[in-house]
């Protein structure tokens, strides 16, 4: 069985450091002939890992011991790693090496978060290359700093409100503001949610059906699946605030898939019985007649000229940043379904560097507007402006195309004059 982890790189020096919270064992690094021998001394087992000798830019001997214990205590404390390894000695060995790799990256100044959750350790363990793990740790570091900055701004705003309340002039009979007297009725978030959900309940009875195919989880990475779950949440939000929303069906939605797990994190009450959405593990072929289904895929040739109010449209829930295979087209052909794509090339002039892929919430906004207005010019306004060419840019490109033949013709005349 090939190891998932690539060899680690350490500085060529004799060092000894203790990772108490991470490994719980003393790690001794001694230099031998052409190799560095790393021994993890434990009470029950002795693990020897032979690492290749390489040059490192940072001196590990200068690592502060207090920072070691603090960061490792934050990253591994109160974590049950048996759920990851399932008591497999090979996975336990890889996990210990992974702990060591993350700590070395942290002490070397790389972007590594202070605390790594249990699920994130599992994802790191499944990554085969070091560059991929380093990019994922950098992403987690950015998320952690955003949360810290958000919390800091929230505390500062709270302190400003408290200072403003303390410095406000005393008024014994009336005081306006949140939590005090006001001439308007305060509308709570629950009241707004009930209002929007009442629209969705009405749509479940009388509105047109729209199916989201959630069967592409195996073709996405964990990060793409998380992004897909967030887009599904935004899609549901855009649908419910519309005056005439769709009746959403999430088909092939396995509860243990990464996409649905992320969706549950964003909407914790989605599996409640009174939540206005249809989510099922069944296929759409088991729920709707086949002749009414139209699969929207960007890889087919036929454009969706007019919106059919009696059709049942299907959108594939997939974020394909690295996978550009026509998976939805192949699935629609395999199931014998009608296919169509949005007429993007007919109404828009795409830029040279802009991709034609749209997010799920953008697809929802386009379908809501084309259903309500029947105008593609109005509906396609939801396509990001950075992907299309505006009128000044189009005029500039046309002028360049006109000047190019004149220049070539001038060069041709000049060259032929030599031989006259």
C-alpha positions, -999 to +999 in steps of 0.1 A: +000+000+000+015+033-011+018+060+015-004+089+011+021+113+026+052+124+008+086+125+027+090+154+050+118+178+049+138+188+080+169+209+086+202+190+088+210+195+124+208+176+157+177+186+175+153+174+200+119+187+206+087+176+223+053+175+208+032+167+239-003+174+227+001+163+192+019+130+193+022+124+230+057+110+225+093+122+226+107+127+191+144+124+187+161+134+155+197+121+151+220+124+121+233+092+105+251+083+073+234+102+045+200+102+064+182+116+094+167+090+117+135+102+133+124+081+162+091+085+180+096+069+214+064+057+230+053+035+259+037+009+237+055+011+204+086+026+187+081+042+153+111+048+131+108+070+101+137+075+078+136+109+061+157+122+032+182+149+040+174+182+025+182+219+031+157+240+050+157+277+052+146+280+088+165+268+119+143+246+138+164+249+169+151+284+175+115+272+178+099+287+209+087+258+231+058+278+246+044+284+211+048+247+203+027+236+232+001+263+227-005+257+190-005+219+193-028+222+223-053+242+203-051+220+172-054+185+188-070+190+222-103+172+228-102+154+195-111+117+191-087+106+163-099+070+165-129+080+143-104+089+115-080+059+118-105+033+130-076+018+151-056+011+119-019+012+128-010+023+093-033+053+094-022+061+129+014+062+117+004+085+088-016+107+111+014+111+134+036+120+105+010+145+094+010+161+128+047+166+126+045+180+091+019+206+101+039+217+131+071+220+110+052+242+085+038+263+113+072+269+128+087+276+094+064+306+089+039+291+065+002+300+066-011+273+090-042+277+112-038+276+150-066+250+153-075+222+129-108+204+133-113+167+132-129+167+097-101+188+084-075+164+097-094+137+078-092+157+046-055+163+050-049+126+055-066+118+022-045+143+002-016+127-015+008+155-023+025+180+000+016+210-022-020+201-020-019+199+017-001+232+020-027+249-002-055+235+019-038+247+051-034+281+036-071+282+028-079+272+064-056+299+077-075+325+056-108+313+069-096+314+105-083+350+101-116+361+085-135+347+115-111+365+139-115+398+121-153+394+120-154+387+157-130+417+164-152+441+144-183+428+162-168+434+196-157+469+185-192+477+173-206+464+205-182+486+225-192+516+205-229+511+211-222+507+248-202+539+249-229+558+229-255+546+254-234+557+284-226+591+269-262+598+257-281+626+275-304+614+303-341+614+294-365+604+320-397+601+299-387+587+265-358+571+248-357+559+212-336+531+197-335+494+196-346+479+230-363+512+240-393+532+229-399+536+192-427+549+170-424+519+146-432+483+152-401+461+151-401+433+126-383+403+139-363+378+117-387+350+126-416+371+112-397+376+079-389+339+077-425+330+083-436+354+055-411+340+030-419+304+040-456+310+034-447+319-002-428+286-006-457+266+009-480+282-016-455+274-044-454+238-033-491+236-040-495+256-072-461+267-087-439+251-113-415+224-103-377+228-105-354+199-098-318+200-085-298+169-093-274+162-064-259+131-078-225+146-087-209+145-053-184+118-063-171+139-092-162+169-069-134+174-044-143+181-008-138+219-013-159+219-044-187+200-026-186+226+002-188+254-023-217+236-040-236+233-006-232+271-001-245+278-036-275+256-029-282+277+002-280+309-018-302+293-045-328+286-019-326+321-005-330+337-040-360+315-047-379+322-015-376+360-017-390+361-053-427+370-058-434+338-076-409+312-065-404+277-078-413+245-060-378+231-054-370+194-055-335+182-043-333+147-059-306+121-054-296+139-022-278+114+000-276+127+035-240+114+040-227+132+009-204+162+014-227+186-005-257+178+017-236+180+048-225+215+039-261+224+031-272+212+065-245+233+081-259+264+063-295+255+069-297+233+100-335+229+099-337+217+063-347+182+073-375+194+096-410+183+086-423+218+084-394+232+063-408+242+028-385+222+005-386+187-010-354+168-004-353+131-012-328+104-022-351+092-050-344+099-086-365+125-105-375+097-129-394+081-101-413+114-093-421+130-126-431+119-161-402+115-184-417+134-213-420+166-193-384+166-181-358+190-197-322+187-185-304+220-186-268+213-195-242+238-210-227+210-232-257+204-255-262+222-289-299+232-286-307+266-271-336+272-248-355+297-271-387+300-251-394+291-215-420+263-211-442+268-181-453+232-182-419+216-184-399+203-154-364+217-157-334+200-140-302+217-129-271+197-120-257+206-086-220+205-095-190+229-091-166+219-119-136+241-113-112+213-122-134+188-140-148+200-174-162+167-186-197+168-200-212+147-171-247+162-172-248+157-210-238+121-207-263+115-179-292+131-199-283+110-229-281+078-209-315+084-194-331+095-227-341+130-215-346+162-235-318+187-232-313+224-236-289+251-227-293+288-219-289+310-251-258+328-237-239+331-270-270+344-288-275+374-264-241+380-249-206+388-262-182+368-240-148+381-231-116+362-240-108+352-204-142+347-190-156+312-186-193+305-194-199+285-162-226+300-139-232+294-103-264+277-090-278+309-075-272+327-108-291+300-127-319+304-103-321+342-108-321+337-146-349+311-145-370+332-122-367+363-144-373+345-177-403+328-162-417+361-149-409+384-179-402+361-209-373+384-219-338+369-222-323+404-222-338+410-188-330+375-174-294+374-185-286+406-166-277+383-137-246+371-157-215+388-141-204+418-160-168+408-158-174+378-181-189+397-210-177+425-233-193+459-229-199+484-257-166+504-254-146+472-253-164+459-283-157+491-303-121+489-294-118+453-305-136+461-338-112+490-345-082+467-339-096+442-364-101+469-390-066+483-386-049+449-388-057+442-425-046+477-435-012+472-418-007+438-434-016+453-468+009+482-463+036+457-455+028+436-485+030+466-509+063+477-493+079+442-497+068+438-533+082+472-542+117+459-536+114+435-565+099+459-590 
